[in-house]
């Protein structure tokens, strides 16, 4: 199994899970609107579950956005410097994102676990459970940054997952 196949498999898995959570979230919101306006009975748990679903979907999709270079960045400096300096800039960016994602994985994991004694308002579960999507998302970003490496490949992705 090559590094490229591991990266592609992880990318496809994260994208599939993120899209699935987003699709379930759309269905949940449609059910909530139907229940509120047609049945005159709004489920109180749907708003909170929808909020956590959006957070989980975005946290998992951000690593795919990084791999595809669809994140926000200012790249005009990279286009005006020599190849050696451009490689140093890419290495620096890679190290910063790697370190920051690892730091946020650690901090958000500690925070999520510290909320274990509190229950969410309408779901009635420990707040740790839905908030674990944040450290999982940052951990996935760390993994994908590590797998991508510091120097971008000029390979376009033509196939869908």
Chimera marker file (.cmm) of the C-alpha trace (Angstrom):
<marker_set name="trace">
<marker id="1" x="0.000" y="0.000" z="0.000" r="1" g="1" b="0" radius="0.5"/>
<marker id="2" x="1.584" y="3.273" z="-1.098" r="1" g="1" b="0" radius="0.5"/>
<marker id="3" x="1.400" y="6.645" z="0.581" r="1" g="1" b="0" radius="0.5"/>
<marker id="4" x="-0.684" y="7.981" z="-2.295" r="1" g="1" b="0" radius="0.5"/>
<marker id="5" x="-3.287" y="5.209" z="-1.916" r="1" g="1" b="0" radius="0.5"/>
<marker id="6" x="-3.477" y="5.784" z="1.863" r="1" g="1" b="0" radius="0.5"/>
<marker id="7" x="-3.935" y="9.509" z="1.267" r="1" g="1" b="0" radius="0.5"/>
<marker id="8" x="-6.632" y="8.906" z="-1.358" r="1" g="1" b="0" radius="0.5"/>
<marker id="9" x="-8.461" y="6.405" z="0.852" r="1" g="1" b="0" radius="0.5"/>
<marker id="10" x="-8.394" y="8.743" z="3.856" r="1" g="1" b="0" radius="0.5"/>
<marker id="11" x="-9.537" y="11.631" z="1.656" r="1" g="1" b="0" radius="0.5"/>
<marker id="12" x="-12.459" y="9.639" z="0.229" r="1" g="1" b="0" radius="0.5"/>
<marker id="13" x="-13.476" y="8.361" z="3.674" r="1" g="1" b="0" radius="0.5"/>
<marker id="14" x="-13.442" y="11.845" z="5.231" r="1" g="1" b="0" radius="0.5"/>
<marker id="15" x="-15.328" y="13.326" z="2.301" r="1" g="1" b="0" radius="0.5"/>
<marker id="16" x="-17.935" y="10.530" z="2.402" r="1" g="1" b="0" radius="0.5"/>
<marker id="17" x="-18.499" y="10.872" z="6.157" r="1" g="1" b="0" radius="0.5"/>
<marker id="18" x="-18.712" y="14.665" z="5.903" r="1" g="1" b="0" radius="0.5"/>
<marker id="19" x="-21.174" y="14.533" z="3.011" r="1" g="1" b="0" radius="0.5"/>
<marker id="20" x="-23.253" y="11.902" z="4.811" r="1" g="1" b="0" radius="0.5"/>
<marker id="21" x="-23.482" y="14.015" z="7.955" r="1" g="1" b="0" radius="0.5"/>
<marker id="22" x="-24.438" y="17.026" z="5.838" r="1" g="1" b="0" radius="0.5"/>
<marker id="23" x="-27.134" y="15.039" z="3.994" r="1" g="1" b="0" radius="0.5"/>
<marker id="24" x="-28.548" y="13.746" z="7.282" r="1" g="1" b="0" radius="0.5"/>
<marker id="25" x="-28.511" y="17.283" z="8.589" r="1" g="1" b="0" radius="0.5"/>
<marker id="26" x="-30.544" y="18.511" z="5.607" r="1" g="1" b="0" radius="0.5"/>
<marker id="27" x="-33.089" y="15.733" z="6.225" r="1" g="1" b="0" radius="0.5"/>
<marker id="28" x="-33.228" y="16.661" z="9.897" r="1" g="1" b="0" radius="0.5"/>
<marker id="29" x="-33.876" y="20.321" z="9.093" r="1" g="1" b="0" radius="0.5"/>
<marker id="30" x="-36.574" y="19.378" z="6.582" r="1" g="1" b="0" radius="0.5"/>
<marker id="31" x="-38.232" y="17.173" z="9.207" r="1" g="1" b="0" radius="0.5"/>
<marker id="32" x="-38.002" y="19.971" z="11.753" r="1" g="1" b="0" radius="0.5"/>
<marker id="33" x="-39.622" y="22.486" z="9.374" r="1" g="1" b="0" radius="0.5"/>
<marker id="34" x="-42.344" y="19.971" z="8.470" r="1" g="1" b="0" radius="0.5"/>
<marker id="35" x="-43.040" y="19.214" z="12.133" r="1" g="1" b="0" radius="0.5"/>
<marker id="36" x="-43.053" y="22.870" z="13.103" r="1" g="1" b="0" radius="0.5"/>
<marker id="37" x="-45.333" y="24.230" z="10.371" r="1" g="1" b="0" radius="0.5"/>
<marker id="38" x="-47.469" y="21.247" z="9.379" r="1" g="1" b="0" radius="0.5"/>
<marker id="39" x="-47.807" y="19.258" z="12.599" r="1" g="1" b="0" radius="0.5"/>
<marker id="40" x="-47.553" y="22.264" z="14.967" r="1" g="1" b="0" radius="0.5"/>
<marker id="41" x="-45.112" y="20.304" z="17.088" r="1" g="1" b="0" radius="0.5"/>
<marker id="42" x="-41.479" y="21.374" z="16.865" r="1" g="1" b="0" radius="0.5"/>
<marker id="43" x="-39.014" y="18.815" z="18.204" r="1" g="1" b="0" radius="0.5"/>
<marker id="44" x="-36.810" y="20.697" z="20.628" r="1" g="1" b="0" radius="0.5"/>
<marker id="45" x="-33.807" y="18.438" z="20.017" r="1" g="1" b="0" radius="0.5"/>
<marker id="46" x="-33.622" y="19.081" z="16.266" r="1" g="1" b="0" radius="0.5"/>
<marker id="47" x="-32.006" y="22.524" z="16.477" r="1" g="1" b="0" radius="0.5"/>
<marker id="48" x="-29.222" y="21.355" z="18.758" r="1" g="1" b="0" radius="0.5"/>
<marker id="49" x="-28.587" y="18.178" z="16.763" r="1" g="1" b="0" radius="0.5"/>
<marker id="50" x="-28.504" y="20.233" z="13.567" r="1" g="1" b="0" radius="0.5"/>
<marker id="51" x="-25.948" y="22.610" z="15.053" r="1" g="1" b="0" radius="0.5"/>
<marker id="52" x="-23.687" y="19.744" z="16.101" r="1" g="1" b="0" radius="0.5"/>
<marker id="53" x="-24.142" y="18.109" z="12.686" r="1" g="1" b="0" radius="0.5"/>
<marker id="54" x="-22.976" y="21.227" z="10.862" r="1" g="1" b="0" radius="0.5"/>
<marker id="55" x="-19.936" y="21.491" z="13.132" r="1" g="1" b="0" radius="0.5"/>
<marker id="56" x="-19.024" y="17.823" z="12.573" r="1" g="1" b="0" radius="0.5"/>
<marker id="57" x="-19.452" y="18.089" z="8.806" r="1" g="1" b="0" radius="0.5"/>
<marker id="58" x="-17.272" y="21.188" z="8.521" r="1" g="1" b="0" radius="0.5"/>
<marker id="59" x="-14.581" y="19.826" z="10.839" r="1" g="1" b="0" radius="0.5"/>
<marker id="60" x="-14.230" y="16.692" z="8.709" r="1" g="1" b="0" radius="0.5"/>
<marker id="61" x="-14.419" y="18.532" z="5.379" r="1" g="1" b="0" radius="0.5"/>
<marker id="62" x="-11.685" y="21.036" z="6.285" r="1" g="1" b="0" radius="0.5"/>
<marker id="63" x="-8.954" y="18.419" z="5.875" r="1" g="1" b="0" radius="0.5"/>
<marker id="64" x="-10.230" y="17.633" z="2.360" r="1" g="1" b="0" radius="0.5"/>
<marker id="65" x="-10.248" y="21.345" z="1.551" r="1" g="1" b="0" radius="0.5"/>
<marker id="66" x="-6.630" y="21.583" z="2.681" r="1" g="1" b="0" radius="0.5"/>
<marker id="67" x="-5.562" y="18.644" z="0.522" r="1" g="1" b="0" radius="0.5"/>
<marker id="68" x="-7.269" y="20.167" z="-2.537" r="1" g="1" b="0" radius="0.5"/>
<marker id="69" x="-5.856" y="23.647" z="-1.739" r="1" g="1" b="0" radius="0.5"/>
<marker id="70" x="-9.378" y="25.053" z="-1.533" r="1" g="1" b="0" radius="0.5"/>
<marker id="71" x="-8.693" y="26.871" z="1.691" r="1" g="1" b="0" radius="0.5"/>
<marker id="72" x="-8.091" y="30.593" z="1.922" r="1" g="1" b="0" radius="0.5"/>
<marker id="73" x="-4.504" y="31.707" z="1.497" r="1" g="1" b="0" radius="0.5"/>
<marker id="74" x="-2.553" y="34.553" z="-0.009" r="1" g="1" b="0" radius="0.5"/>
<marker id="75" x="-0.311" y="33.088" z="-2.678" r="1" g="1" b="0" radius="0.5"/>
<marker id="76" x="0.887" y="36.108" z="-4.641" r="1" g="1" b="0" radius="0.5"/>
<marker id="77" x="4.256" y="36.010" z="-2.845" r="1" g="1" b="0" radius="0.5"/>
<marker id="78" x="4.821" y="32.418" z="-3.974" r="1" g="1" b="0" radius="0.5"/>
<marker id="79" x="4.387" y="33.440" z="-7.597" r="1" g="1" b="0" radius="0.5"/>
<marker id="80" x="7.014" y="36.187" z="-7.479" r="1" g="1" b="0" radius="0.5"/>
<marker id="81" x="9.950" y="34.417" z="-5.800" r="1" g="1" b="0" radius="0.5"/>
<marker id="82" x="12.530" y="31.886" z="-6.940" r="1" g="1" b="0" radius="0.5"/>
<marker id="83" x="11.915" y="28.145" z="-6.799" r="1" g="1" b="0" radius="0.5"/>
<marker id="84" x="14.166" y="27.686" z="-3.775" r="1" g="1" b="0" radius="0.5"/>
<marker id="85" x="12.400" y="30.392" z="-1.799" r="1" g="1" b="0" radius="0.5"/>
<marker id="86" x="9.016" y="29.020" z="-2.910" r="1" g="1" b="0" radius="0.5"/>
<marker id="87" x="9.978" y="25.583" z="-1.541" r="1" g="1" b="0" radius="0.5"/>
<marker id="88" x="10.994" y="27.193" z="1.770" r="1" g="1" b="0" radius="0.5"/>
<marker id="89" x="7.654" y="29.011" z="1.943" r="1" g="1" b="0" radius="0.5"/>
<marker id="90" x="5.807" y="25.720" z="1.307" r="1" g="1" b="0" radius="0.5"/>
<marker id="91" x="7.864" y="23.981" z="3.999" r="1" g="1" b="0" radius="0.5"/>
<marker id="92" x="7.141" y="26.795" z="6.463" r="1" g="1" b="0" radius="0.5"/>
<marker id="93" x="3.394" y="26.728" z="5.706" r="1" g="1" b="0" radius="0.5"/>
<marker id="94" x="3.324" y="22.957" z="6.055" r="1" g="1" b="0" radius="0.5"/>
<marker id="95" x="5.089" y="23.061" z="9.428" r="1" g="1" b="0" radius="0.5"/>
<marker id="96" x="2.796" y="25.803" z="10.732" r="1" g="1" b="0" radius="0.5"/>
<marker id="97" x="-0.397" y="23.990" z="9.710" r="1" g="1" b="0" radius="0.5"/>
<marker id="98" x="0.962" y="20.701" z="11.059" r="1" g="1" b="0" radius="0.5"/>
<marker id="99" x="1.857" y="22.217" z="14.442" r="1" g="1" b="0" radius="0.5"/>
<marker id="100" x="-1.317" y="24.281" z="14.759" r="1" g="1" b="0" radius="0.5"/>
<marker id="101" x="-3.577" y="21.352" z="13.880" r="1" g="1" b="0" radius="0.5"/>
<marker id="102" x="-1.784" y="19.120" z="16.405" r="1" g="1" b="0" radius="0.5"/>
<marker id="103" x="-2.054" y="21.830" z="19.080" r="1" g="1" b="0" radius="0.5"/>
<marker id="104" x="-5.785" y="22.362" z="18.411" r="1" g="1" b="0" radius="0.5"/>
<marker id="105" x="-6.342" y="18.597" z="18.464" r="1" g="1" b="0" radius="0.5"/>
<marker id="106" x="-4.832" y="18.459" z="21.936" r="1" g="1" b="0" radius="0.5"/>
<marker id="107" x="-6.589" y="21.556" z="23.292" r="1" g="1" b="0" radius="0.5"/>
<marker id="108" x="-10.013" y="20.670" z="21.876" r="1" g="1" b="0" radius="0.5"/>
<marker id="109" x="-9.704" y="17.086" z="23.164" r="1" g="1" b="0" radius="0.5"/>
<marker id="110" x="-8.978" y="18.344" z="26.668" r="1" g="1" b="0" radius="0.5"/>
<marker id="111" x="-11.873" y="20.794" z="26.440" r="1" g="1" b="0" radius="0.5"/>
<marker id="112" x="-14.304" y="18.176" z="25.120" r="1" g="1" b="0" radius="0.5"/>
<marker id="113" x="-13.374" y="15.731" z="27.856" r="1" g="1" b="0" radius="0.5"/>
<marker id="114" x="-13.701" y="18.413" z="30.525" r="1" g="1" b="0" radius="0.5"/>
<marker id="115" x="-17.384" y="18.851" z="29.645" r="1" g="1" b="0" radius="0.5"/>
<marker id="116" x="-18.213" y="15.227" z="30.438" r="1" g="1" b="0" radius="0.5"/>
<marker id="117" x="-20.226" y="16.074" z="33.540" r="1" g="1" b="0" radius="0.5"/>
<marker id="118" x="-22.515" y="18.484" z="31.683" r="1" g="1" b="0" radius="0.5"/>
<marker id="119" x="-25.490" y="17.372" z="29.611" r="1" g="1" b="0" radius="0.5"/>
<marker id="120" x="-26.714" y="19.119" z="26.501" r="1" g="1" b="0" radius="0.5"/>
<marker id="121" x="-29.972" y="21.018" z="26.933" r="1" g="1" b="0" radius="0.5"/>
<marker id="122" x="-32.292" y="19.185" z="24.590" r="1" g="1" b="0" radius="0.5"/>
<marker id="123" x="-30.448" y="15.999" z="23.624" r="1" g="1" b="0" radius="0.5"/>
<marker id="124" x="-29.771" y="14.933" z="27.195" r="1" g="1" b="0" radius="0.5"/>
<marker id="125" x="-26.374" y="13.409" z="26.402" r="1" g="1" b="0" radius="0.5"/>
<marker id="126" x="-22.990" y="14.390" z="27.738" r="1" g="1" b="0" radius="0.5"/>
<marker id="127" x="-21.612" y="17.424" z="25.926" r="1" g="1" b="0" radius="0.5"/>
<marker id="128" x="-18.410" y="15.476" z="25.353" r="1" g="1" b="0" radius="0.5"/>
<marker id="129" x="-20.036" y="13.262" z="22.734" r="1" g="1" b="0" radius="0.5"/>
<marker id="130" x="-21.041" y="15.914" z="20.169" r="1" g="1" b="0" radius="0.5"/>
<marker id="131" x="-18.007" y="18.090" z="20.862" r="1" g="1" b="0" radius="0.5"/>
<marker id="132" x="-15.609" y="15.258" z="20.071" r="1" g="1" b="0" radius="0.5"/>
<marker id="133" x="-16.132" y="16.169" z="16.417" r="1" g="1" b="0" radius="0.5"/>
<marker id="134" x="-13.792" y="19.144" z="16.938" r="1" g="1" b="0" radius="0.5"/>
<marker id="135" x="-10.686" y="17.183" z="18.035" r="1" g="1" b="0" radius="0.5"/>
<marker id="136" x="-11.508" y="14.446" z="15.516" r="1" g="1" b="0" radius="0.5"/>
<marker id="137" x="-11.656" y="17.093" z="12.782" r="1" g="1" b="0" radius="0.5"/>
<marker id="138" x="-8.367" y="18.674" z="13.811" r="1" g="1" b="0" radius="0.5"/>
<marker id="139" x="-6.817" y="15.210" z="14.118" r="1" g="1" b="0" radius="0.5"/>
<marker id="140" x="-7.979" y="14.424" z="10.575" r="1" g="1" b="0" radius="0.5"/>
<marker id="141" x="-6.461" y="17.712" z="9.402" r="1" g="1" b="0" radius="0.5"/>
<marker id="142" x="-3.172" y="16.788" z="11.096" r="1" g="1" b="0" radius="0.5"/>
<marker id="143" x="-3.218" y="13.365" z="9.437" r="1" g="1" b="0" radius="0.5"/>
<marker id="144" x="-4.000" y="14.754" z="5.980" r="1" g="1" b="0" radius="0.5"/>
<marker id="145" x="-1.350" y="17.489" z="6.292" r="1" g="1" b="0" radius="0.5"/>
<marker id="146" x="1.164" y="14.853" z="7.315" r="1" g="1" b="0" radius="0.5"/>
<marker id="147" x="0.183" y="12.601" z="4.399" r="1" g="1" b="0" radius="0.5"/>
<marker id="148" x="0.215" y="15.445" z="1.876" r="1" g="1" b="0" radius="0.5"/>
<marker id="149" x="3.760" y="16.453" z="2.732" r="1" g="1" b="0" radius="0.5"/>
<marker id="150" x="5.375" y="19.871" z="2.560" r="1" g="1" b="0" radius="0.5"/>
<marker id="151" x="5.688" y="20.170" z="-1.180" r="1" g="1" b="0" radius="0.5"/>
<marker id="152" x="2.538" y="20.326" z="-3.312" r="1" g="1" b="0" radius="0.5"/>
<marker id="153" x="2.068" y="17.894" z="-6.128" r="1" g="1" b="0" radius="0.5"/>
<marker id="154" x="0.862" y="19.280" z="-9.439" r="1" g="1" b="0" radius="0.5"/>
<marker id="155" x="-1.482" y="16.339" z="-10.001" r="1" g="1" b="0" radius="0.5"/>
<marker id="156" x="-5.103" y="17.237" z="-10.715" r="1" g="1" b="0" radius="0.5"/>
<marker id="157" x="-7.774" y="14.995" z="-9.224" r="1" g="1" b="0" radius="0.5"/>
<marker id="158" x="-9.979" y="13.752" z="-12.067" r="1" g="1" b="0" radius="0.5"/>
<marker id="159" x="-11.726" y="10.846" z="-10.439" r="1" g="1" b="0" radius="0.5"/>
<marker id="160" x="-14.442" y="11.091" z="-7.853" r="1" g="1" b="0" radius="0.5"/>
<marker id="161" x="-14.300" y="9.046" z="-4.676" r="1" g="1" b="0" radius="0.5"/>
<link id1="1" id2="2" r="1" g="1" b="0" radius="0.2"/>
<link id1="2" id2="3" r="1" g="1" b="0" radius="0.2"/>
<link id1="3" id2="4" r="1" g="1" b="0" radius="0.2"/>
<link id1="4" id2="5" r="1" g="1" b="0" radius="0.2"/>
<link id1="5" id2="6" r="1" g="1" b="0" radius="0.2"/>
<link id1="6" id2="7" r="1" g="1" b="0" radius="0.2"/>
<link id1="7" id2="8" r="1" g="1" b="0" radius="0.2"/>
<link id1="8" id2="9" r="1" g="1" b="0" radius="0.2"/>
<link id1="9" id2="10" r="1" g="1" b="0" radius="0.2"/>
<link id1="10" id2="11" r="1" g="1" b="0" radius="0.2"/>
<link id1="11" id2="12" r="1" g="1" b="0" radius="0.2"/>
<link id1="12" id2="13" r="1" g="1" b="0" radius="0.2"/>
<link id1="13" id2="14" r="1" g="1" b="0" radius="0.2"/>
<link id1="14" id2="15" r="1" g="1" b="0" radius="0.2"/>
<link id1="15" id2="16" r="1" g="1" b="0" radius="0.2"/>
<link id1="16" id2="17" r="1" g="1" b="0" radius="0.2"/>
<link id1="17" id2="18" r="1" g="1" b="0" radius="0.2"/>
<link id1="18" id2="19" r="1" g="1" b="0" radius="0.2"/>
<link id1="19" id2="20" r="1" g="1" b="0" radius="0.2"/>
<link id1="20" id2="21" r="1" g="1" b="0" radius="0.2"/>
<link id1="21" id2="22" r="1" g="1" b="0" radius="0.2"/>
<link id1="22" id2="23" r="1" g="1" b="0" radius="0.2"/>
<link id1="23" id2="24" r="1" g="1" b="0" radius="0.2"/>
<link id1="24" id2="25" r="1" g="1" b="0" radius="0.2"/>
<link id1="25" id2="26" r="1" g="1" b="0" radius="0.2"/>
<link id1="26" id2="27" r="1" g="1" b="0" radius="0.2"/>
<link id1="27" id2="28" r="1" g="1" b="0" radius="0.2"/>
<link id1="28" id2="29" r="1" g="1" b="0" radius="0.2"/>
<link id1="29" id2="30" r="1" g="1" b="0" radius="0.2"/>
<link id1="30" id2="31" r="1" g="1" b="0" radius="0.2"/>
<link id1="31" id2="32" r="1" g="1" b="0" radius="0.2"/>
<link id1="32" id2="33" r="1" g="1" b="0" radius="0.2"/>
<link id1="33" id2="34" r="1" g="1" b="0" radius="0.2"/>
<link id1="34" id2="35" r="1" g="1" b="0" radius="0.2"/>
<link id1="35" id2="36" r="1" g="1" b="0" radius="0.2"/>
<link id1="36" id2="37" r="1" g="1" b="0" radius="0.2"/>
<link id1="37" id2="38" r="1" g="1" b="0" radius="0.2"/>
<link id1="38" id2="39" r="1" g="1" b="0" radius="0.2"/>
<link id1="39" id2="40" r="1" g="1" b="0" radius="0.2"/>
<link id1="40" id2="41" r="1" g="1" b="0" radius="0.2"/>
<link id1="41" id2="42" r="1" g="1" b="0" radius="0.2"/>
<link id1="42" id2="43" r="1" g="1" b="0" radius="0.2"/>
<link id1="43" id2="44" r="1" g="1" b="0" radius="0.2"/>
<link id1="44" id2="45" r="1" g="1" b="0" radius="0.2"/>
<link id1="45" id2="46" r="1" g="1" b="0" radius="0.2"/>
<link id1="46" id2="47" r="1" g="1" b="0" radius="0.2"/>
<link id1="47" id2="48" r="1" g="1" b="0" radius="0.2"/>
<link id1="48" id2="49" r="1" g="1" b="0" radius="0.2"/>
<link id1="49" id2="50" r="1" g="1" b="0" radius="0.2"/>
<link id1="50" id2="51" r="1" g="1" b="0" radius="0.2"/>
<link id1="51" id2="52" r="1" g="1" b="0" radius="0.2"/>
<link id1="52" id2="53" r="1" g="1" b="0" radius="0.2"/>
<link id1="53" id2="54" r="1" g="1" b="0" radius="0.2"/>
<link id1="54" id2="55" r="1" g="1" b="0" radius="0.2"/>
<link id1="55" id2="56" r="1" g="1" b="0" radius="0.2"/>
<link id1="56" id2="57" r="1" g="1" b="0" radius="0.2"/>
<link id1="57" id2="58" r="1" g="1" b="0" radius="0.2"/>
<link id1="58" id2="59" r="1" g="1" b="0" radius="0.2"/>
<link id1="59" id2="60" r="1" g="1" b="0" radius="0.2"/>
<link id1="60" id2="61" r="1" g="1" b="0" radius="0.2"/>
<link id1="61" id2="62" r="1" g="1" b="0" radius="0.2"/>
<link id1="62" id2="63" r="1" g="1" b="0" radius="0.2"/>
<link id1="63" id2="64" r="1" g="1" b="0" radius="0.2"/>
<link id1="64" id2="65" r="1" g="1" b="0" radius="0.2"/>
<link id1="65" id2="66" r="1" g="1" b="0" radius="0.2"/>
<link id1="66" id2="67" r="1" g="1" b="0" radius="0.2"/>
<link id1="67" id2="68" r="1" g="1" b="0" radius="0.2"/>
<link id1="68" id2="69" r="1" g="1" b="0" radius="0.2"/>
<link id1="69" id2="70" r="1" g="1" b="0" radius="0.2"/>
<link id1="70" id2="71" r="1" g="1" b="0" radius="0.2"/>
<link id1="71" id2="72" r="1" g="1" b="0" radius="0.2"/>
<link id1="72" id2="73" r="1" g="1" b="0" radius="0.2"/>
<link id1="73" id2="74" r="1" g="1" b="0" radius="0.2"/>
<link id1="74" id2="75" r="1" g="1" b="0" radius="0.2"/>
<link id1="75" id2="76" r="1" g="1" b="0" radius="0.2"/>
<link id1="76" id2="77" r="1" g="1" b="0" radius="0.2"/>
<link id1="77" id2="78" r="1" g="1" b="0" radius="0.2"/>
<link id1="78" id2="79" r="1" g="1" b="0" radius="0.2"/>
<link id1="79" id2="80" r="1" g="1" b="0" radius="0.2"/>
<link id1="80" id2="81" r="1" g="1" b="0" radius="0.2"/>
<link id1="81" id2="82" r="1" g="1" b="0" radius="0.2"/>
<link id1="82" id2="83" r="1" g="1" b="0" radius="0.2"/>
<link id1="83" id2="84" r="1" g="1" b="0" radius="0.2"/>
<link id1="84" id2="85" r="1" g="1" b="0" radius="0.2"/>
<link id1="85" id2="86" r="1" g="1" b="0" radius="0.2"/>
<link id1="86" id2="87" r="1" g="1" b="0" radius="0.2"/>
<link id1="87" id2="88" r="1" g="1" b="0" radius="0.2"/>
<link id1="88" id2="89" r="1" g="1" b="0" radius="0.2"/>
<link id1="89" id2="90" r="1" g="1" b="0" radius="0.2"/>
<link id1="90" id2="91" r="1" g="1" b="0" radius="0.2"/>
<link id1="91" id2="92" r="1" g="1" b="0" radius="0.2"/>
<link id1="92" id2="93" r="1" g="1" b="0" radius="0.2"/>
<link id1="93" id2="94" r="1" g="1" b="0" radius="0.2"/>
<link id1="94" id2="95" r="1" g="1" b="0" radius="0.2"/>
<link id1="95" id2="96" r="1" g="1" b="0" radius="0.2"/>
<link id1="96" id2="97" r="1" g="1" b="0" radius="0.2"/>
<link id1="97" id2="98" r="1" g="1" b="0" radius="0.2"/>
<link id1="98" id2="99" r="1" g="1" b="0" radius="0.2"/>
<link id1="99" id2="100" r="1" g="1" b="0" radius="0.2"/>
<link id1="100" id2="101" r="1" g="1" b="0" radius="0.2"/>
<link id1="101" id2="102" r="1" g="1" b="0" radius="0.2"/>
<link id1="102" id2="103" r="1" g="1" b="0" radius="0.2"/>
<link id1="103" id2="104" r="1" g="1" b="0" radius="0.2"/>
<link id1="104" id2="105" r="1" g="1" b="0" radius="0.2"/>
<link id1="105" id2="106" r="1" g="1" b="0" radius="0.2"/>
<link id1="106" id2="107" r="1" g="1" b="0" radius="0.2"/>
<link id1="107" id2="108" r="1" g="1" b="0" radius="0.2"/>
<link id1="108" id2="109" r="1" g="1" b="0" radius="0.2"/>
<link id1="109" id2="110" r="1" g="1" b="0" radius="0.2"/>
<link id1="110" id2="111" r="1" g="1" b="0" radius="0.2"/>
<link id1="111" id2="112" r="1" g="1" b="0" radius="0.2"/>
<link id1="112" id2="113" r="1" g="1" b="0" radius="0.2"/>
<link id1="113" id2="114" r="1" g="1" b="0" radius="0.2"/>
<link id1="114" id2="115" r="1" g="1" b="0" radius="0.2"/>
<link id1="115" id2="116" r="1" g="1" b="0" radius="0.2"/>
<link id1="116" id2="117" r="1" g="1" b="0" radius="0.2"/>
<link id1="117" id2="118" r="1" g="1" b="0" radius="0.2"/>
<link id1="118" id2="119" r="1" g="1" b="0" radius="0.2"/>
<link id1="119" id2="120" r="1" g="1" b="0" radius="0.2"/>
<link id1="120" id2="121" r="1" g="1" b="0" radius="0.2"/>
<link id1="121" id2="122" r="1" g="1" b="0" radius="0.2"/>
<link id1="122" id2="123" r="1" g="1" b="0" radius="0.2"/>
<link id1="123" id2="124" r="1" g="1" b="0" radius="0.2"/>
<link id1="124" id2="125" r="1" g="1" b="0" radius="0.2"/>
<link id1="125" id2="126" r="1" g="1" b="0" radius="0.2"/>
<link id1="126" id2="127" r="1" g="1" b="0" radius="0.2"/>
<link id1="127" id2="128" r="1" g="1" b="0" radius="0.2"/>
<link id1="128" id2="129" r="1" g="1" b="0" radius="0.2"/>
<link id1="129" id2="130" r="1" g="1" b="0" radius="0.2"/>
<link id1="130" id2="131" r="1" g="1" b="0" radius="0.2"/>
<link id1="131" id2="132" r="1" g="1" b="0" radius="0.2"/>
<link id1="132" id2="133" r="1" g="1" b="0" radius="0.2"/>
<link id1="133" id2="134" r="1" g="1" b="0" radius="0.2"/>
<link id1="134" id2="135" r="1" g="1" b="0" radius="0.2"/>
<link id1="135" id2="136" r="1" g="1" b="0" radius="0.2"/>
<link id1="136" id2="137" r="1" g="1" b="0" radius="0.2"/>
<link id1="137" id2="138" r="1" g="1" b="0" radius="0.2"/>
<link id1="138" id2="139" r="1" g="1" b="0" radius="0.2"/>
<link id1="139" id2="140" r="1" g="1" b="0" radius="0.2"/>
<link id1="140" id2="141" r="1" g="1" b="0" radius="0.2"/>
<link id1="141" id2="142" r="1" g="1" b="0" radius="0.2"/>
<link id1="142" id2="143" r="1" g="1" b="0" radius="0.2"/>
<link id1="143" id2="144" r="1" g="1" b="0" radius="0.2"/>
<link id1="144" id2="145" r="1" g="1" b="0" radius="0.2"/>
<link id1="145" id2="146" r="1" g="1" b="0" radius="0.2"/>
<link id1="146" id2="147" r="1" g="1" b="0" radius="0.2"/>
<link id1="147" id2="148" r="1" g="1" b="0" radius="0.2"/>
<link id1="148" id2="149" r="1" g="1" b="0" radius="0.2"/>
<link id1="149" id2="150" r="1" g="1" b="0" radius="0.2"/>
<link id1="150" id2="151" r="1" g="1" b="0" radius="0.2"/>
<link id1="151" id2="152" r="1" g="1" b="0" radius="0.2"/>
<link id1="152" id2="153" r="1" g="1" b="0" radius="0.2"/>
<link id1="153" id2="154" r="1" g="1" b="0" radius="0.2"/>
<link id1="154" id2="155" r="1" g="1" b="0" radius="0.2"/>
<link id1="155" id2="156" r="1" g="1" b="0" radius="0.2"/>
<link id1="156" id2="157" r="1" g="1" b="0" radius="0.2"/>
<link id1="157" id2="158" r="1" g="1" b="0" radius="0.2"/>
<link id1="158" id2="159" r="1" g="1" b="0" radius="0.2"/>
<link id1="159" id2="160" r="1" g="1" b="0" radius="0.2"/>
<link id1="160" id2="161" r="1" g="1" b="0" radius="0.2"/>
</marker_set>
